[in-house]
Amino acid sequence: MPHRASFKEPVRTIVMVADDDDELRGLVVETLRSDGYTVVEARDGAELLSLLSDTLDDPRARPDIIITDVLMPKLSGLGVLAELRRARVSMPVVMMTGFAPASVAAVAKRLGAVGVLRKPFDADTLRAAVQSAKPGPIPTS
């Protein structure tokens, strides 16, 4: 009997990236796409929440990870975190900031961020943050 290969659809990791700095956002997006991630871009926190709300009912389109700048017009990254928590939407969020104060990181962590990247950061630091934020397999019992 001939052997039949079975093909399994690869699991895609969707990352949503929000930053009002077009150049930095482009570099983050390019890095993640080159690593095989599906990336959705937003220019600010309000656009991120709008794009996210369009995906919440579709598990195939819902992002697995959000990476967002802290300081953005319309709605800050901390505002995004607060809105996610208020709406009881749970997903890993990594914050990016050019500010050094530990208070920014502390507030971000209190609101549920899984990590804070200090700008400027390199591609390897970004990759490590995304890898550590990736949800693991759901345990079966």
Buried (B, 14 or more C-beta within 10 A) or exposed (E): EEEEEEEEEEEEBBBBBBBBBEEBBEBBBEBBEEBEBBBBBBBBBBBBBEBBEEBEEEEEBBBBBBBBBBBBEEBBBBBBBBBBBEEEBEBBBBBBBEEEEEEBBEBBBEBBBBBBBBEEBEBEEBBBBBEEBBEEEEEEE
